[in-house]
Amino acid sequence: MTWLWVALAGGLGAVLRHLVHLGVHRGGSPSTRATLAVNVLGSFGIGIAHAALLPAAPEAATILATGLLGGFTTFSTASVEAAELWRDGRRWGALRLAGGMLLLCVLACLLGARFVAFLS
C-alpha cells in the first residue's frame, strides 16, 4: 500500500513545484531560479525526512522523501534548463547551473540532516 501513498504524495509534490514556478515567474525571474529553489528546498526536506523518520518510520520516510519531495524536486527540468543554456551558447551559465545546483542540493540535504541532529 506504500506505493499508492508514494504516488499520491508525488502528485502533490509536482503540483507544489508548479505553484512555486508560477509564483517565481510572476516576479519576472528566470525559470532557473524556481528550479534551483525547489531543488534546494526539497533536498533540505529530504535530509530532514531521512534523519528524522528513516530509523523509526521507514515507510513514512519513503512517502515523504520519495513521494512528496521527490515529486517536488526536479532533476529533469534542471537538466533541460542547463542543456538549453549550453545550446544557446551560454556554456559558462550551463556549467554554473549544473554544478551549482548539484553542490547546493547536496549541501542542503546534509544541512537538513544536521538540523535534525541539532534538535535531538
C-alpha positions as CSV (number, residue, x, y, z in Angstrom):
1,M,0.0,0.0,0.0
2,T,3.0,2.3,0.4
3,W,3.3,2.6,-3.4
4,L,-0.1,4.2,-3.5
5,W,0.8,6.8,-0.9
6,V,4.1,7.5,-2.7
7,A,2.2,8.0,-5.9
8,L,-0.3,10.4,-4.3
9,A,2.4,12.3,-2.4
10,G,4.4,12.6,-5.6
11,G,1.5,14.1,-7.4
12,L,1.0,16.6,-4.7
13,G,4.7,17.4,-4.8
14,A,4.6,18.1,-8.5
15,V,1.6,20.4,-8.0
16,L,3.5,22.3,-5.3
17,R,6.5,22.6,-7.7
18,H,4.2,24.0,-10.4
19,L,2.8,26.6,-7.9
20,V,6.4,27.7,-6.9
21,H,7.2,28.1,-10.6
22,L,4.1,30.2,-11.2
23,G,4.9,32.4,-8.2
24,V,8.5,32.9,-9.3
25,H,7.5,33.7,-12.9
26,R,5.1,36.4,-11.8
27,G,8.1,38.1,-10.3
28,G,9.8,38.1,-13.6
29,S,12.6,35.8,-12.6
30,P,14.0,33.3,-14.9
31,S,12.8,29.7,-14.5
32,T,16.3,28.5,-13.4
33,R,15.7,30.3,-10.1
34,A,12.5,28.5,-9.5
35,T,14.1,25.2,-10.3
36,L,17.0,26.0,-8.0
37,A,14.7,27.0,-5.2
38,V,12.5,23.8,-5.4
39,N,15.6,21.5,-5.7
40,V,17.4,23.1,-2.7
41,L,14.3,23.2,-0.5
42,G,13.4,19.7,-1.5
43,S,16.9,18.4,-0.8
44,F,16.8,20.1,2.6
45,G,13.5,18.4,3.3
46,I,14.8,15.0,2.2
47,G,17.7,15.4,4.6
48,I,15.2,16.1,7.4
49,A,13.0,13.2,6.4
50,H,15.8,10.7,6.3
51,A,17.4,11.8,9.5
52,A,14.2,12.1,11.5
53,L,12.0,9.3,10.1
54,L,14.1,6.6,8.4
55,P,15.2,4.9,11.6
56,A,11.8,4.8,13.3
57,A,9.3,5.0,10.5
58,P,10.9,4.0,7.2
59,E,7.5,3.8,5.4
60,A,6.7,7.4,6.3
61,A,10.2,8.5,5.2
62,T,9.6,6.8,1.9
63,I,6.3,8.5,1.4
64,L,7.7,11.9,2.4
65,A,11.1,11.8,0.7
66,T,10.4,9.7,-2.4
67,G,6.8,10.7,-2.9
68,L,6.2,14.3,-1.8
69,L,9.7,15.7,-2.0
70,G,10.7,13.5,-5.0
71,G,7.7,14.9,-6.9
72,F,8.6,18.4,-5.7
73,T,12.2,18.3,-6.8
74,T,13.1,18.0,-10.5
75,F,16.4,16.8,-11.9
76,S,15.0,16.6,-15.4
77,T,13.9,20.3,-15.5
78,A,17.3,21.4,-14.3
79,S,18.9,19.2,-17.0
80,V,16.8,20.7,-19.7
81,E,17.5,24.2,-18.5
82,A,21.2,23.6,-18.5
83,A,21.1,22.0,-21.9
84,E,19.2,25.0,-23.3
85,L,21.8,27.4,-21.9
86,W,24.5,25.2,-23.5
87,R,22.6,25.1,-26.8
88,D,22.2,28.9,-26.7
89,G,26.0,29.4,-26.4
90,R,25.8,30.2,-22.7
91,R,28.2,27.4,-21.7
92,W,29.5,29.0,-18.6
93,G,25.9,29.5,-17.4
94,A,25.1,25.9,-18.1
95,L,28.1,24.6,-16.2
96,R,27.4,27.0,-13.3
97,L,23.7,25.9,-13.2
98,A,24.5,22.2,-13.3
99,G,27.5,22.2,-10.9
100,G,26.0,24.8,-8.6
101,M,22.7,23.0,-8.3
102,L,24.4,19.7,-7.5
103,L,26.6,21.3,-4.9
104,L,23.8,23.3,-3.3
105,C,21.4,20.4,-3.2
106,V,23.9,18.0,-1.6
107,L,24.8,20.7,1.0
108,A,21.0,21.4,1.6
109,C,20.4,17.6,2.2
110,L,23.4,17.5,4.7
111,L,22.1,20.6,6.4
112,G,18.6,19.1,6.8
113,A,20.1,16.0,8.4
114,R,22.3,18.2,10.7
115,F,19.3,20.3,11.6
116,V,17.5,17.1,12.9
117,A,20.7,16.1,14.8
118,F,20.8,19.6,16.3
119,L,17.2,19.4,17.5
120,S,17.8,16.0,19.1
